[in-house]
Amino acid sequence: MFWEDIDPVMSDRLERAVAQSYAVFAKYELSGTIEYCDCNVCMTSQDAAKLSSLPLDEISSTLLGEYTNSAHGYDRETIEPQFKYFLPRYLDLIAQCDPPSPIGLETCLSRLGHADYRNSWPPAEAAVVDEFFDAFMEASLNQLLLLKWPVGLRLEFDIDDVLCMIENAGGDLERVLEVFDSGADPEAAVHMASLRSNIQHVKDGPRYYNPFLE
């Protein structure tokens, strides 16, 4: 997607979900410089220092995307508390349609997949994440702007990217699909048609795991 051209749909439910994430994860703090991969293609020490010192709500999508890019490994003692500290900012930026990843929305929350959050995190924390996914899906169904391509008109917003993000994060895909199914028509029907079209026209295979292409 061309995220710079997409305006966010900030429903009341989505705003509440983001606010709740800041409240629930507020107890996590950074102590010293974050854990990161400092190889030539991941994160620089300068970016690590910025991420370790800037107020959470001042961290840009580009800077947090550097953290996403260096998301190698996972442990409960150091990386998990650090990731939980950043998680509200992740959800905030995703809700604003400004995903913090150099690759795309699909990879933003891959560390949640490593965490197995629905089975290992406290119920209140897992519930916040699940509610955000529901709220973001519900709001995304209202993204109906069209782009003109050589093959005709298509939706500017790809709902399959949202589904792939949630799947890669280890979210409850069936629960989110229920939100999709219960969405108002014609919005939900339009996105379903677009999703089916996208799947049909994939020729070379996905660059990431896409459960809808099996």
N, C-alpha and C positions, 0 to 999 in steps of 0.2 A: 504494500500500500504506500501511497505518497502521503505520509503522515503530516507533512507541512501544509497540505491542502485540506486536511480534515478538521472540522470544528467539533469540539467535544459536545456530547449530550450529557449534561450534568443533572440528572434527575434528583429529586429529594432523597430517594432511597440510596442512590449512589453517593451523594454527599454525606449522608449519615454513615454509610459503610466506611468511607475514608476517615471520617472523624473518629469513628469507633476504633479503627485500627491504630490511630495515633494514641488514643487513650489506653487501649489494652497493652500495647507494646512500649509504653512510655517508661516502664521500669528498666528497660535494657539501655545500657550506656556503654560507650567506648572507653577503654583505658589504654592509652598509648596509641601507637600506630596499628592500623588494621593488618590482618593477615592477608597477603596477596601474592600473586605470582609475578615475579619481576623479570620474566624473560623478555626478549626483544619485541614480542608481539602482544604482550599482555599490558601490564600497568607500570608506569614510571613511579619513582619514589616521590616525585613532585605531586602527582595525582593522589597517591596514597596519603601524603601529608594533608592535602586539601580535604579529602574525604574524612580524615580523622579529626579535623578541626572545625570545619564549617558547620553552622547550625543546620539541622536536618532539613528544614524547609527552604534552605538556600542552596541546596545541592541541585545542580542542573541535571537534566536528562543526559547530556553528553558525558558529564563527569561520572554519574552513577553507571552509565553504560560501560565505562572503563572497568568498574568493579564487576559488572556482569561478564565482561570479556575475560576477566581473570578468575572466574569462578571454578577453580580446580580443587577437587577434594571436598570433604565435608567431615566435620567431627562435632560432637556434642559440647565439648569443653570450650573451644575458642571460636570456631567459625559460626556455629549456630547462634550464640548470643549476639555476635556481630551482625549476622544476617537479619536477625529479628529486629535489631536497632534500625536497620535500613528499610525494612519491609514496608512500613507505612508510607515512606517516600516513594517506593516502587509503586504501590497501589495508587497513590495520589497522582503520579505522573502518567500511569496507564489510564486512569480515569480521564485525564486531560488530553488523551490521545497523543501523548508525547512519550512513547515507550523508551525506557532506558536500556537500549541494547543496540550495538552496531549492526546486528543482523536483522532483527525485527521483533515484533511482539511475541512471536512464538517461543523465543528463547529467554524472555525477560525473567521468568520465575523458575528456571530449571533447578535452582537450588532447593526449591520446595519439594521437587521430586526426589532429590537426594535425602531430604529430611523425613520423608514419609509422614508429613505433618498430621494427617488425619488419624494416625495410629499412635504417634509418639508425643505430640504436643499436648499441653493442657487443653481441656475441652473448650474453654473460653477463647483461646487463641485460634484453635482450629475453626471454631464457629465464625470468627471474624473473617477469616480467609474465605470460607464457603459463602458467607453472605456477600462479600465483595464480588465473587465470581457471579453469583446470581444477579446482583444489582447491575454489574457491568454488562452482562448478557442482555438483560431487560432494556437497559438504556441503548445498547448497540443496535437493537432492532429498529430504532427510530432513525438510523443513519440510512437515508434513502436518496442521497444525491447521486446523480448519474454522470459518468464520463463517456465521451465519445471516442471509441477505438476504431481502428480500420475495419474490424469485424462487426461493428455496431455498438450500441450502448451497453454499458455494464455498470454495476454498482461501484461507487468509489470506495466503499468500505467492505472488506471481505470478512464475513462472519466466521469463515473457517479458520482464520488466523486466531480469533478469540478461542475457538474450540481447541485448537492445537496448543495454544498457550496453557489452557486449563489442563489438558491431558498431560503435557510435558511437566506440569507442576504437581502432578499426582492428585488433581482435584477430582471431585465426584462428578464424572461426566454425565451419568444418567440424571442426576439432580439438575444439572444445568440444561440438559436437553428437555427436561420437563418445563423449565422456564421458557425455553425456545418454543416448545409445542403450545404452551398456554398464552403466547404472545398474541396481541391483537392482529387481525387481518385488516388490510392487505400486507402490513409490514412483515409479519412472520412468514407469510407465503412468498413474498418477494425474495426474502433472504434465503429461504429454503430452495427456491428455484435457482438462485445464484450459486448456492452451495453445490447443488447437483450438477450444474453446468461446469463449475470449476473442477469437480472430480472427473467428469467425463472427458475434459480436454487436457488433463495432465498426461503428457507423453513420455517425458524423460525421467519421471520419478521425483519424489520430494527431496529437498535438501535437509529435511529434518523428519523425525518420526511423525507421520500423519495417520491416525487410526482410521480415517475415512477412505484411505486408499488401499486397504487390504481386502 
